[in-house]
Amino acid sequence: MKTTFDLESIPTQKGRVAIVTGANTGLGYETALEFARKEIKVILACRNEKKAMDAKKRIEAVVPNAELEFIPLDLMDLASVRIFAGTFKKSYNRLDLLINNAGIMIPPLQKTKDDFESQMGVNYFSHFLLTGLLIDLLNATEGSRIVSLSSKAHETGVIDFDNLNAEKSYSKMVAYSQSKLACILFTQELNRRLKAAHSGTISVAAHPGVSRTDLGRHIPKLAYYLLMPIFLLITHSSAKGALPTIMAALDKDVQGGDYFGPVGFKEMKGPPAKVKAKPRAYDAEIAVKLWEVSEELTDFKFEF
Ligand SMILES: NC(=O)c1ccc[n+]([C@@H]2O[C@H](COP(=O)([O-])OP(=O)(O)OC[C@H]3O[C@@H](n4cnc5c(N)ncnc54)[C@H](OP(=O)(O)O)[C@@H]3O)[C@@H](O)[C@H]2O)c1
């Protein structure tokens, strides 16, 4: 198993185009920064213009010749996903890397514009639609990849088709775990369908372990500060947490369906490498059922 990823040795990627959702902070920001260093043109797909423009400035301060463009995307609203894809397609005729990164964790119960539970909507359903709307461009771009962000939380996840969007009950953590399991099931099913269509595009997944980002914004402040000493021991920086995503996107040995994460203690931190998700993440029957439900709920059918 390959356990070394040498980002320095990755050659320039000039001419390539990437979309990074949630690129204004955390792992998305670090991913966009490293892509910019490799001369990839990066679309910052963010919901908040001020935060996105601030991130753009911070990247340009490090990489003065960075090619960056902000296009608004609010994953709480499928209409925004459609507008984003339309805007992107008006200006670009290629898409090399789609990084389905943006996410939220354990918010209070909230529904998206389309009545999805917010974690399922933002983390999964909107990225499902976004990928579908861009699949023709990805298919037409040689060597293109889709990287979807999962989490160790998928390990306890279950796809509850009777309570997919908190129709019956809501547990913040159960919904988060479900959304992150959905992201790997989607990765695998998408890759199977791309393969069947003889596409050169591959679908892969990554998780950062436990990384210090803004993701914990809904954790109660007291618990957050009390747990901080332990948290510091078991976590790594956002720059390190982004490496599995960057490896999945740029390493030459990556195969469709691969999953990347840090390989230190319990995959919480450490250098990035290929890892294995829990068996239910590879359950093709559940993946097909989820795919069909997702097409129905987003009112979108993939065409390969
Ligand atoms: N950090 C970890 O330890 C960890 C562990 C496992 C998995 N992950 C996964 O890694 C991914 C990135 O998380 P992170 O840790 O970098 O968290 P983060 O620092 O909170 O960044 C999340 C990003 O997603 C964006 N976002 C949230 N809601 C959105 C919406 N409705 N529309 C568009 N963008 C939206 C945020 O934008 P705003 O700034 O505007 O809110 C932000 O840019 C997530 O998918 C998360 O589940 C992280």
The ligand as an ORCA input file, in Angstrom:
! r2SCAN-3c Opt
* xyz 0 1
  N     -12.715     18.987     10.039
  C     -12.845     17.682     10.251
  O     -12.300     17.117     11.207
  C     -13.673     16.853      9.308
  C     -13.783     15.486      9.596
  C     -14.477     14.674      8.720
  C     -15.048     15.207      7.581
  N     -14.952     16.545      7.335
  C     -15.602     17.064      6.112
  O     -14.758     17.962      5.444
  C     -15.548     18.905      4.710
  C     -15.030     20.309      4.953
  O     -15.247     20.640      6.300
  P     -14.273     21.564      7.153
  O     -13.793     20.756      8.274
  O     -13.338     22.273      6.286
  O     -15.362     22.572      7.757
  P     -15.500     24.160      7.711
  O     -14.201     24.776      8.074
  O     -16.697     24.474      8.530
  O     -15.792     24.457      6.169
  C     -17.016     24.073      5.596
  C     -17.227     24.829      4.300
  O     -18.512     24.467      3.775
  C     -19.217     25.655      3.480
  N     -20.663     25.508      3.507
  C     -21.453     25.186      4.565
  N     -22.742     25.270      4.212
  C     -22.767     25.637      2.901
  C     -23.808     25.925      1.986
  N     -25.104     25.871      2.331
  N     -23.478     26.279      0.731
  C     -22.177     26.395      0.373
  N     -21.159     26.176      1.199
  C     -21.449     25.799      2.457
  C     -18.750     26.644      4.541
  O     -19.088     27.967      4.152
  P     -19.310     29.120      5.301
  O     -17.944     29.443      5.818
  O     -19.953     30.211      4.550
  O     -20.174     28.506      6.356
  C     -17.268     26.348      4.499
  O     -16.678     26.976      3.395
  C     -17.000     18.687      5.161
  O     -17.672     17.955      4.163
  C     -16.862     17.862      6.429
  O     -17.968     17.028      6.649
  C     -14.265     17.384      8.167
*
